[in-house]
Amino acid sequence: MSLPKAFDNDESYFKSAVEFLENYSWIYSEANTSCIKALDRMPKVFKDYFLSASNESLNTFPFVHVPLEDCPNELQDLRQQIAKMIPEAHTPTAPRKVPSKCSNQNRKIGRKKLHEIEQLAANIHEHCAKAETQLLVDLGSGLGYLSEALLQLNDNYLILGLEADEQRVISAQQRCEKLMPQKALNSISYRQEFVSADAQCRDRIEAHTSELAQSHGLSPELTTITMAIIGLHACADLSVSAMRLFLTMPQVRSLLIMPCCYHKLALREGIDDLVSSPFVNFPLSSALNKATANLAVCCFNRPFLRLACQETSSRWRKDSAAHAEHGHQMYWRALANAVSDDPDELVKVQPKSQQTTHDFNGLCLRYQLHSRLTAQLLSWRPSHETRFRQINERYSEGRGSHLAEALCCLQTSIQKLCENLLLYDRLCYLREAAAEQQLRVEVRYEQLFDEQVSPRCQVLIAKKL
């Protein structure tokens, strides 16, 4: 992710992006299970277009750099604004060759995860060879797949795997003992650790790495050891902690992580206004914070982050039947939520229900109503049926299903803008923080994976100069 070519500086880009998101916040500000509110706010010209658009136009719409002649001016303007604010697509780096032993060892892993493990491991290995890195700190190491793949590439690496889940630490150790050669058992150390960037966590990491280095005859003085922080699926705030550890640990010379799960970012405590961002670690950069300073209502919320980590437009194209079915399911799920309209009630899909919903009776059979307070099963009431009729009259004859899919089309159109804004904010923050500490760093994102296989395909790469 990077600064789009249409902009000269970070501030102007963030300002334009924030203004756009503020104007079109109705596209993403509600969860899709509550999308009736978004459909109510959708401009009439948008509704008229999507209700008559061909499946070919629907499939093409999110590819905003591709001309679409049948759009009204309002939608042409929307697409042009989006195209201006997202970086040009780049072909991912050519897949790297990996040892066949590595693939065979992980043959039970899904295609997506195996692709990510192999390609990220090969990328890390290339960078570490150039930097003469000796010790790797694998954040969120899970079951140890990335660490194992790296040792297949270079059995001289020392790797400290840090994982918050105790059971995964145990499983990683057992897996290593079962599958890896004896030398690897001494080269990998898995520890349970909830990683943060505070001084106490940093001290524990330094103690673990010093112990691992000393056990291999290296000096326990970490200033003599070149280290890298790595991470496959550095979820939510873990990516930010990794960036801060990179900045504050002198012996760490490189950072290679794959951010994901943005929607799990931690919330700030005591924030009850509509102006401030509710998240601890977003926005991070002074440039984006400046761009949002004068907003009447903050345009960043949980659905925004969820959209940023949804599938990209590369998987949008479908036949008309698939679009129709998805729109139908989304509309009726949201309609059930809207019919309830009680914060103390919770709508759930009936377990194993194959009921096709076309009327209120079908909705009652398809969806269950529960009390949020007691989890007790509740009955649908006549007042719900009245509300159902009021809402469904606005979206009768399949209009609701069509417009629900149109909303998904609009969300897909801005997905890359949302993700680029979030990831570029982190890149700007890393540069700003490094400058404050008088560190010279080189930082960029590299599209390492095929979007068709792995939607989260951006790897943050930083090195100290």
Secondary structure, 3 states (H helix, E strand, C coil): CCCCCCCCCHHHHHHHHHHHHHHCHHHCCCCHHHCHHHHHHCCHHHHHHHHHCCHHHHHHCCCCCCCCCCCCHHHHHHHHHHHHHCCCCCCCCCCCCCCHHHHHHCCCCCHHHHHHHHHHHHHHHHHHHHHCCCEEEEECCCCCHHHHHHHHHCCCCEEEEEECCHHHHHHHHHHHHHHCCHHHHHHEEEEECCCCCCHHHHHHHHHHHHHHHHCCCCCCCHHHCCEEEEEEEEECCHHHHHHHHHHHCCCEEEEEEEEECHHHCCECCCCCCCCCCCECCECCCHHHHHHHCCCCCCCCCHHHHHHHCCCCHHHCCCCHHHHHHHHHHHHHHHHHHHHHCCCCEEEEECCCCCCCCCCHHHHHHHEEEEECCCCCEECCCHHHHHHHHHHHHHCCCCHHHHHHHHHHHHHHHHHHHHHHHHHHHHHHHHHHHHHHCCCCEEEEEEECCCCCCCCCCEEEEEEEC
